[in-house]
Amino acid sequence: MENENTEQKNWRNYASASGAVLKKDEPTPAANRPTRSRNGGVIALAVVSLLIGAAGLTFGIIAFLKDGQGKPVETVSADGYYTGNSVEFEETSVANIVSKVTPAVVSIISETRSSGYSYFFSSGTTQSAGTGMIVSKDGYVLTNKHVIDGATKVTVVTDAGDTYDDVDIVGEDPLNDVAYLKINGAKDLPTIALGDSKTIAVGQPVLAIGNALGAYQNSVTQGIISGTGRSVTAGDSNGNNQETLTDMLQTDAAINPGNSGGPLVNAAGEVIGINTAVATSANGLGFAIPISATKGMLNRIMEGGKAERAYLGLTYVTVTAEVAKEAKLSVNHGAYIYNSSSRSGEAIVKNGPADKAGIKTKDVITKVGNVEVGRAGSISTLIGEYKVGDTVQLTYVRDGKEYTTNVTLEAYE
């Protein structure tokens, strides 16, 4: 329930409801909206488009580094951060990284049953192609939710050409465009390492890998991180089925239809984002979901738990200079707890995790654990690293004074 929109002109009108799809008061003109594309159809995002390939959708999956069949491995430095984002590409390193990563990048074929007879498929079904990433040796896969939307059957094809038809959709993130798949009966599959999207720097080099146009498996493009914390509204090419995605990574690495769900990789060969959308009306405007936002739910699923997303239970606005000035805040970063849709501004879900921890409307949450809110990610992304039941320390400011409290995260419903 922690959504946000960082592109506020009138911040009171852009406060997002926790757990609700963001809606701007003044919709972005259709010509400027980004689109999400499936092969055979582009979906428009508010400055971006989702990428789906050849016969329909393009999805991408991320591989998660896992120790055999056991607990996911978090390759974290002593201070709690990954170090891969400081690595630069060398002259010969791109080919090495690609050879290391692509075995875990898969094509996803999504079959959807149509209501009537299909011209191409007498069985009355249509297919679409996308991208995915294997995150465990026993077959867990990460991809975009829109890649498998409405699918009656999902097939995974590996870079080596192996085809898996027994695939289950085991979970979908209720607050993000992320889906979790499981290849049943799989063993010793190649996996991809997950990096840390909190330490990303604008200007750092990245690679985008995916099933371009649903026809060119594991195509590779190179670019940089162009920006962080972007908010975009996505939908289909007709402006329907719109949703707003927040805290997105912006890249100029070419992202094409069919790339959705594929990895955005740093120079250390770690996944830092899930390729999700591209602006069809501009060059070099691609968007990816920060990988850190997927980790809590992914870990819970892989450890045999329910497919649940942890949440705080509040509505907030990202603190900017404009927000700080108008609300007369004593800090210049964080999450201002406020609900523009309520006359009182009340923004706390009654009896929710934040309420139980003593957080109140008009507080400013500045840290989740030891990580600064806003500078390293939004509340939604930072909480996304934790599992349901985890206890997290929040640092917040109230009436100019700083406090801390512990909150036990609950499942979003």
Order of alpha helices (4+ residues) and beta strands (2+ residues): alpha-beta-beta-beta-alpha-beta-beta-beta-beta-beta-beta-beta-beta-beta-beta-beta-beta-beta-alpha-beta-beta-alpha-beta-alpha-beta-beta-alpha-beta-beta-beta
